[in-house]
Amino acid sequence: MTTRKIDTASAPLPAAAHEQRRVTLFYDDRVLQHHPDVGAAFLPGRLDRRVRELLGGSGLKWAYPEHPGRVRAVLDALEHAAVPGLHFQAGRAATLTELGRVHTASFLDTITGLRGQNAWVDVDTTAVSPGSLEAAMVAAGTATAAVEAVVRGETRSSFALVRPPGHHAEPTRARGFCLFNNVAVAAAHAQAELGCNRVLIIDWDAHHGNGTQEIFFADPDVMLFDTHRSAPFYPGSGNLAEVGAGLGEGTIVNVPLPAGAGDAALISAFNDILVPAADWFQPDLVLVSAGFDAHQFDLALNATFAGFGALTGVVQGIADRHCEGRLTFVLEGGYHLEALAGGVRTVLEVLAGAPPPIPRECGLQEVSEAAAFHLPGFAQD
Ligand SMILES: [Zn+2]
């Protein structure tokens, strides 16, 4: 693995043929059972005191931003206007064996001991409510089921509509609203049980996927490509120099971006860095940690719906080229409900076979029309 060189002269991918494709959305309403309520009584102790001080000191009324309304907004949007070719399938709970491939036994003991409780689990305001453990096990299991269906050829691609999200969860630490690392559990399952040798994880959430990076930092058989807003933006990791270690050196590919970065920067990162990296790595399964907080409504970065659609087209091209289209999306962040629902919808439309949209700078079409209107008046004989 370490002898391979990234081929920067890689040819651009051919435009995919846009036939109707089977895409399956995996959903299990037990993920709604995770709903920390800041007004409830939490387990007393050091974390409770510190978080209360933090929240009290802000002077703002704070509600847990990662709430059940996020997935409801997506389901409502899909019910309001169906995506042609989209199928629905139930999820399942992950087993402790599946979770134990990426989390330590002591962490799993601790977190399962919080079943039925309200408790802070990290000072960064990550918490559990009485139903959180089951929701988190279902989130990881549903991501895993979505991968199983793709690898077994039951669907061309899949989307796991799950929460709590996962990419900040580390082997021994829940953080960033994440309890278990859903995409990592799914990737490890694909390797352990489904015959996949090399798994490519693409993380386009606006925040760096620190947990996924830590889990696979020295693993030569899992590549993580991660675009995100650069440190000190949360969680503060994801610098260029973090490239993996040991036998896995070169399989962590971080692209930190400034706050104003939008469609053009993201699409360039995907075409100019991810595509040759994937050609080098030759994945037999592609997973996407799909957060929609990179959308301009969520303020962290400046992507649009068309941008998410274009990125989906690039990712789909990679999966078609290397692994017969095997592609699973797993929901991560995204806290503006309109941006989240519209973003998921755009991804599903492209996965189902719609041509990827071409992002255009807002207003250029109107300027062109205005020019056609005005310029004849300025013509000189
Ligand atoms: Zn995020």
Residues whose N, C-alpha, C, O or C-beta is under 5 A from the ligand:
A	BS01	ZN	D205 A206 H207 G291 D293 G333
